Amino acid sequence: MSQKINLALIGCGKIAGERKHIDAICKNSSLIELTYTCDKVIERARERAEAYERRMKDRDGIPIDAFGNDRKKVIAVDDYREILDDNSVDACVIATDSGSHSKIALDCLKAHKHILVEKPMALSISEADEMIMIANENHLKLAVSLQNRFNPLIQALRRKIDEGSFGKIFYGSVRVRWNRNESYYREAPWRGTWERDGGVLMNQCIHSIDLLQWMLGGEMESVYGVIANMNHSYIEAEDFGSAVVKFKNGSIGLIEGTSNIYSKNLEESISIFGEKGSIVINGPNLNKIEIWEFENCSKPPEITEGSLGHIPIYKDFAESIIFNRAPYIDGREGKKALELVLGIYKSFKEEREVKFPIDNFSTAYMKGVNL
């Protein structure tokens, strides 16, 4: 493998915009060359290709193709299957609607492409397991875009856990109190459907849910969850969810998520409480320390940067391919947040506490459930 990977971006909607995926690709240009953009709406694929080329030209002041093959013009296509037979493509990023993640990922993995897939990696346990299995069988990298793990304050919190600064961790909680109005759902009809998305827990809260399970040890024992649709009658799935999660190490996780806050996003926060320490982090990008207290030291870290977005996860993904190591958030890690959300759904549907692991459950099984 050379010191640079050729990348295809599949899905060119809002999440793949210039401030997210395109920005991350450009800021990792020493490791990544964008060679394809793909979207069912070909104009969107062309817009992303042009945005990338414009950014690269502005950075270098060098026109596309000025030095022969050093930088080829990005090819825009409307069918990702056109990319699969191109052996020059090393990896694919999947940023389509949630319901198509696993199908496209499996096709790419079977074509021997490394994969970085947006959250959630799939909408069922069986699909996630198959993605992990095919990646392993073909010796390919499968990374999941749960980029909040890279946020500087989140990394500082994780170091405190790894150092044992909390002593025994009693419990942790996450709160996502956001607003999503009707225009948000009308903009993309797949949002809020059981077949192609799920509700606020799967879409808006999965990053925080991932952080909670990661901080509390990742080995879940059981979950009891409640979901409701209080304010969005035009979608199938939940706009409110809460849960109590028991972990095998004895700690407890509390989850609260809603898209019903009037009239704009209020907060996203994570709190961890132990016998020797307490931390509460909030802010629009988990970039504000509310509490940082420990038995031997209460001085918070001096961190000025907020969220780094997709930039570090692209860097990690590219380096995992180039240096043949596991991605920081591989398929097995990415599956944990998915399994926890599906566990909450299953608990609500069956009106009981659900034990882990959860076998063969998907958002599709929630269709027709009365919220």
Steps between C-alpha positions, in 0.01 A plus 500: 500500500629845406498787747175633352164328450257552211155562644141493374231700681162328469210722603527875440213643701520745788730292719756475221507876465799727477518552878492128583630220278643719224677714758644192670624356170667826402666540839642148469625552145845366588334162562190505279418569136130529413444321171120446485188663633170314474138590559169395349453870423795549266499879550585450867790271409631762260462776760710304753763420237521866403518608864792266560683613187442865585630453853810318379570759234458782751737325737774426249432756230547215253234415241366146476714285268780756492750225574362207304376226733598666825143609544232368271164666463240349733245281321134554596262205456140422601545125565758378751531169314699685234773543761524138612690371195760779511804338660664839553244582772634391838215606724142624507325735740127436537299811589161402360171467690527271802290221350738446209827496698529123541402405142752737344767410756463128431521554125815708545660252740429214259674708231804521733463867596577626850200673658429803716125501566292775654303431817311281555701231321178302438142480624514137610728276703525244220610761245766636734628149571521422129695819433750409772532143374557595133755766597693248708485229235632737233760663730339841453462799729148579617473828691186663640459877509447562870736795491405652836743255660777717355377828655782641716293518820362152444855372456598674826206333677600163362856546628364564850308173481800307369720647775253384766442855623131438572564193713183295474262655249146504637303628205497721195236683302450663163240758408416613148237774507460617144242638261401344168202657326273385220712654224796286611300182440334621180844583360591129498199264515711207625556675832290372785393182321555158656615348173769755416591688817344465845431792727684747719702231682635344180553820303571792732613325822715210382825698535430573867375146559826373355701722735302382802553129434867562414566688824317243714692200372318392186377170645126542541290264710143625449285799408151623578370769267203723433432682174217725382390718213370814670521770237576358154185326377633497143784254581483135609779491756564659839573863578572419866694216656643412839670192639683347793796284400675255730865422425685183595745698714214618724465855366170644382433711192213746461386619158269790415441613144239716333442711190210688662682792664349841429623680299857394422769256615554540874781264601704189443680379810681206657553453874715240677494455879731281706630459855791739439385723215220678318495634145223676309564610142243684290477770237395492133799284407579339836758774541411656837603376845230544762657280771853356518580387853727224631634394837857609429451759226209720394680702236326449164707438188598798290321415178403779263380293204142383474376228271742408222217354295588224256864604458658262755287202402606537135863524609468189716319309223762585237786412733337169595514405131846636428660350812277190515362543849150497646295821479440678831127428466471173310189299420484328837523832682250664265250221560477568875306827472273345237430202724420726795247704302341183362490366856301805610257447211466130581445576868219742420336265251509204738434707815787343694865529590710359215823307548807531277610381251200570281456261208324571172315823579458799271313830476268330249358287784365822653267571209143519625597540866270749666688804629 
